[in-house]
Amino acid sequence: MELITNPAVKAIFDKYPDHVGPKMLQLRNWVIKCAEELEEIKVLVETLKWGEPSYLVKKGTMLRMDWKEKNPNHIALFFQCTSMMLPTIKRVFGNSLTYEKNRAVIFNLNEELPEKEIKACIEMALTYHKYKHLPFLGR
């Protein structure tokens, strides 16, 4: 898998406060690892959309992540609100995750990130077009 990265993304990661940076890098590493493990992914593009680190693949839906100063104890994975991503994630994981409307999964910086759940969400986003015609993405 080829990773194409916009150098401006590194500047965003470098600006995160010390208590945020390691968790954001952990999310980034999981996106890259998931993409590497999926045979159908040949190219992963890491760029900025709305000033946030964003990940694009040919047959997936955009995945963004960020930390906002107005919510200093949380980071989020953002999904296209017009997709079936959040309804599916809510159906699969229920109350075990925290959501922001139909656009994001929110994580508390004071808690360990739920690796299994996050990687499942990432995989759904990276393979979205393969399953979008199925009810709840085939999950």
C-alpha positions, 0 to 999 in steps of 0.5 A: 500500500502506498501512503501519499501524505500532504506535508501540512498534515505533520504541522497539524499533528505537531501543534497538538498539545502534549496530552493530545498528540500521542492519542492522535498519532495512535489514531493515525497509525491505526488508519495506516495499519488498517489500510495496509491490512486491506488487500483492496487498498492500494493507495491511502491519501493523507491530507487536510480537509477543513484543517483536519487530518483526513484519509481518502481511499478510492472505494471508501468514504472520507475519514477525518480526525481532530481535537478541538480546543473547545472540547479539550478532553476529547478527540473525534473520528468524523464521518460523512454525515450523509453516509450510513457510517454513523447509523451502522456504528451506532447499531453495531456498538450501541452505548459502548461508544459516544457519538456526536449527532450523525457525524462523529465518534467521540473519545475521552482523552483520559481513557484508553482508546478502544482499539477494536471498535476504532479499527472496525470503524476505520475499516468500515470507512475504508471499504464503504463503497464495497458495502454501502448497498447492504443494510447497515453495511452488511454488519 
